[in-house]
Amino acid sequence: MDQPRQGLVAVSHVSNRRTIGAIWLALLTLSATGCGGRYALTPAGQPAGVTLSPQQQTALAQQTQQYQQRAASLDRDNQELESMLAQSRQQTQLLQEQITATQTQLRDTTDRLAAVQADNDLLRNRTTALAASVQTRSQAEIRANNSLLRSLTITNMPGINVRQDGDVIRIELPGDQLFNVGTAQPKLGADALLRTIAVDLAQNYPQQLIGIEGHTDGSPMTSPQYPTDQHLAVAQAMAVYDGLARTGGMPPRQLFVVGHGASHPLVSNGTDAGRARNRRIEVVIYPETIQR
């Protein structure tokens, strides 16, 4: 209940009490004077007695009963008004509590919204930086007709395939030329081959980031030393990493190793020639550079 209604309830409550008082005063007056009855005074000024006719007594009794009924009705109205006033106060208190809770929720929502906005700003900045990085990488692409690609001497070595793959250059080294099948033990002459590759890379790509990827043919693994294709691929890639860094003198921080196992075959493994082609090490030259 709102404040105007509470005021009306309070005014009605006071008015009822005044009305009841007036009724009782009228009853006392009628009792004292009657309807045309006689009212006598003693010498001391005190009422000596009142004589009422039967009709007056009946009328007085009816009026008294009516006034009593009216007073009882006003008492009931007054009780109802008091009850309504109490309920109004309770509703006002409940409404105030709800307003306070709503204000608290609004503050919490505002704080969460500010946090989300901050996260969005951070994500937007990261996206912008990533887009700039991608654009820079695209601008640094090593193109197939680049003179550095044509100047690689290893392109003329038997069994070695050099190809453009997007923005990278891949040097494909036959695994059987470097290792005994199913092992990471370098063959005789593997060090000389890796030394030649290291010299060629140092001359043409002295600052490029270079990855060394190991690939296998998916044949069942029988050695406890290499329980999976990935174990063998990583071991062979690490052997090439050691050869380029230790024998060829390339900076170790310029190199990184990846073991793909049999997940990226070049051709079908359905033939011996296909499996031999898929057993390989790929030296990948990236457009990104390192700081010496």
C-alpha positions in Angstrom: 0.0 0.0 0.0 1.4 3.5 -0.9 1.7 6.5 1.5 -1.6 8.3 0.5 -3.6 5.1 1.2 -1.8 4.8 4.6 -2.8 8.4 5.4 -6.5 7.7 4.5 -6.5 4.6 6.8 -5.1 6.7 9.7 -7.6 9.5 9.1 -10.5 7.0 9.0 -9.2 5.4 12.2 -9.3 8.8 14.1 -12.7 9.6 12.6 -14.1 6.3 13.8 -12.9 6.9 17.3 -14.5 10.4 17.3 -17.7 9.1 16.0 -17.9 6.4 18.8 -17.2 9.1 21.4 -20.1 11.2 20.0 -22.5 8.2 20.1 -21.7 7.4 23.7 -22.2 11.1 24.6 -25.6 11.1 22.9 -26.6 8.0 24.8 -25.7 9.6 28.1 -27.7 12.7 27.2 -30.7 10.7 26.2 -30.5 8.7 29.4 -30.5 11.9 31.3 -33.2 13.8 29.5 -35.3 11.3 27.7 -37.8 12.2 24.9 -40.0 14.8 26.5 -39.5 13.4 30.0 -39.2 15.4 33.1 -35.8 16.3 34.6 -35.8 17.6 38.2 -33.0 19.1 40.2 -32.5 18.9 44.0 -31.6 22.0 45.9 -28.0 21.0 45.7 -28.3 21.0 41.9 -28.2 17.2 41.6 -30.7 15.2 39.5 -33.5 13.8 41.6 -35.0 11.5 39.0 -36.4 11.2 35.6 -39.9 9.9 34.8 -40.4 8.4 31.3 -43.6 7.2 29.7 -43.6 3.7 28.3 -43.5 5.0 24.7 -40.4 7.1 25.6 -38.8 4.2 27.3 -39.4 2.0 24.2 -38.0 4.8 21.9 -35.0 5.3 24.1 -34.3 1.6 24.2 -34.5 1.4 20.4 -32.2 4.4 20.0 -29.8 3.0 22.5 -29.7 -0.3 20.6 -29.1 1.5 17.3 -26.3 3.5 18.8 -24.7 0.4 20.3 -24.9 -1.4 17.0 -23.4 1.6 15.3 -20.6 1.7 17.8 -20.0 -2.0 17.4 -19.9 -1.5 13.6 -17.4 1.3 14.0 -15.3 -0.8 16.3 -15.1 -3.5 13.6 -14.3 -0.9 11.0 -11.6 0.4 13.2 -10.1 -3.0 13.7 -10.1 -3.6 9.9 -8.4 -0.3 9.3 -5.8 -1.1 11.9 -5.2 -4.5 10.2 -4.9 -2.8 6.8 -2.5 -0.3 8.2 -0.3 -3.1 9.6 -0.4 -4.9 6.3 0.5 -1.7 4.5 3.5 -1.2 6.7 4.6 -4.8 6.0 4.2 -4.3 2.3 6.2 -1.0 2.4 9.0 -2.8 4.3 9.0 -5.7 1.8 9.0 -3.2 -1.1 12.0 -1.4 0.4 13.9 -4.7 0.8 13.2 -5.6 -2.9 14.4 -2.2 -4.0 17.6 -2.6 -2.0 18.1 -6.1 -3.5 17.5 -4.8 -7.0 20.0 -2.0 -6.5 22.6 -4.6 -5.4 21.9 -6.8 -8.4 22.2 -3.7 -10.7 25.6 -2.9 -9.2 26.8 -6.5 -9.6 25.6 -6.6 -13.2 27.4 -3.3 -13.9 30.6 -4.7 -12.5 30.3 -7.9 -14.6 29.6 -5.8 -17.7 32.7 -3.7 -17.1 34.8 -6.9 -16.7 33.3 -8.4 -19.9 34.1 -5.1 -21.7 37.7 -5.2 -20.5 38.0 -8.8 -21.7 36.6 -7.9 -25.1 39.1 -5.0 -25.4 41.9 -7.4 -24.5 40.7 -9.9 -27.1 40.3 -7.2 -29.7 43.9 -6.0 -29.1 45.2 -9.6 -29.3 43.2 -10.1 -32.6 44.7 -7.0 -34.0 48.2 -8.0 -33.1 47.6 -11.5 -34.5 46.3 -10.0 -37.8 49.4 -7.8 -38.0 51.6 -10.8 -37.4 49.9 -12.8 -40.1 50.2 -9.9 -42.5 53.9 -9.6 -41.7 54.4 -13.3 -42.3 52.6 -13.0 -45.6 54.9 -10.1 -46.6 57.9 -12.2 -45.6 56.9 -15.1 -47.8 59.8 -16.9 -49.6 58.7 -17.1 -53.2 59.5 -20.0 -55.5 61.4 -17.8 -58.0 63.5 -16.3 -55.2 67.2 -16.3 -56.2 68.0 -17.9 -52.8 65.9 -20.9 -53.7 67.7 -21.3 -57.1 71.1 -20.9 -55.4 70.8 -23.9 -53.1 73.4 -26.4 -54.2 71.7 -29.3 -52.6 68.9 -29.2 -55.3 71.3 -31.0 -57.6 72.2 -33.7 -55.2 70.8 -37.2 -56.0 67.7 -38.3 -54.0 67.2 -34.8 -52.5 64.0 -33.0 -53.4 63.5 -29.3 -52.8 60.0 -27.8 -53.3 58.0 -24.7 -52.5 55.1 -25.3 -50.1 53.1 -22.1 -49.6 55.3 -19.6 -47.8 58.0 -22.2 -46.8 60.6 -24.2 -48.6 60.9 -28.0 -47.9 64.1 -30.0 -48.4 63.2 -33.6 -48.5 65.9 -36.0 -47.4 65.3 -39.8 -47.9 65.3 -41.6 -44.6 67.0 -44.7 -46.1 69.9 -42.4 -47.1 70.4 -41.3 -43.5 69.4 -44.2 -41.3 69.0 -48.0 -41.3 65.3 -48.9 -41.6 63.5 -48.8 -38.3 66.4 -47.1 -36.4 67.7 -43.6 -35.7 71.3 -44.7 -36.1 73.0 -42.5 -38.9 74.5 -44.4 -41.8 78.1 -44.0 -42.9 78.2 -40.8 -44.9 75.2 -39.2 -43.3 77.4 -36.7 -41.4 78.9 -35.5 -44.7 75.5 -35.0 -46.2 74.2 -33.1 -43.2 77.4 -31.0 -43.2 76.8 -30.0 -46.9 73.2 -29.1 -46.1 74.3 -27.0 -43.1 76.8 -25.0 -45.2 74.1 -24.4 -47.9 71.6 -23.2 -45.3 74.1 -21.0 -43.5 75.0 -19.3 -46.8 71.5 -18.7 -48.1 69.3 -18.6 -45.0 71.5 -17.5 -42.1 68.6 -16.0 -40.1 65.6 -18.0 -41.1 63.8 -20.3 -38.6 64.3 -23.9 -39.7 62.2 -26.9 -38.7 63.3 -30.6 -38.8 60.4 -32.9 -39.4 60.6 -36.7 -39.0 58.2 -39.0 -41.1 57.8 -42.8 -41.1 55.9 -45.3 -43.3 53.5 -46.7 -40.7 55.1 -50.2 -40.6 54.6 -52.1 -37.3 57.2 -51.2 -34.7 59.1 -54.1 -33.2 61.8 -52.3 -31.3 61.2 -51.6 -27.6 63.3 -48.5 -28.0 60.8 -47.1 -30.5 57.3 -48.4 -29.4 55.4 -46.0 -31.8 56.0 -44.2 -35.1 56.2 -40.9 -33.3 59.0 -42.2 -31.1 61.0 -43.2 -34.2 60.2 -40.0 -36.1 61.3 -37.8 -33.2 64.5 -39.8 -32.7 65.5 -39.5 -36.3 64.6 -35.8 -36.4 66.8 -35.3 -33.3 69.7 -37.1 -35.0 69.5 -34.7 -37.9 69.2 -31.8 -35.5 72.5 -32.9 -33.8 74.2 -33.4 -37.2 73.3 -29.8 -38.4 74.2 -28.2 -35.1 77.2 -30.2 -34.0 78.7 -31.2 -37.4 77.4 -28.3 -39.5 77.8 -25.6 -37.0 74.3 -24.2 -37.3 73.0 -22.2 -34.2 70.8 -24.6 -32.2 68.2 -21.8 -31.5 67.7 -21.5 -35.2 66.4 -25.1 -35.3 63.4 -26.9 -33.9 62.2 -30.6 -34.1 58.8 -32.1 -35.0 58.0 -35.8 -35.1 55.0 -36.5 -37.4 55.3 -40.3 -37.5 53.2 -41.8 -40.3 50.5 -39.1 -40.2 51.7 -37.1 -43.3 52.5 -39.6 -46.1 53.5 -38.2 -49.5 52.3 -41.3 -51.4 50.5 -44.5 -50.7 52.2 -47.0 -48.4 50.8 -49.9 -50.5 54.2 -50.5 -52.3 57.8 -50.8 -51.2 58.6 -47.7 -53.3 55.8 -45.8 -51.6 56.9 -46.7 -48.1 60.5 -45.8 -49.0 59.4 -42.3 -50.2 57.4 -41.7 -47.0 60.4 -42.6 -44.8 62.0 -39.1 -44.9 63.3 -36.1 -43.0 62.0 -32.7 -44.2 64.1 -29.6 -43.4 61.6 -26.7 -43.5 62.7 -23.1 -44.1 60.3 -20.6 -42.6 60.0 -16.9 -43.6 60.4 -15.8 -39.9 63.9 -14.8 -38.8 65.8 -15.0 -35.6 68.0 -12.4 -34.0 71.6 -13.4 -33.7 
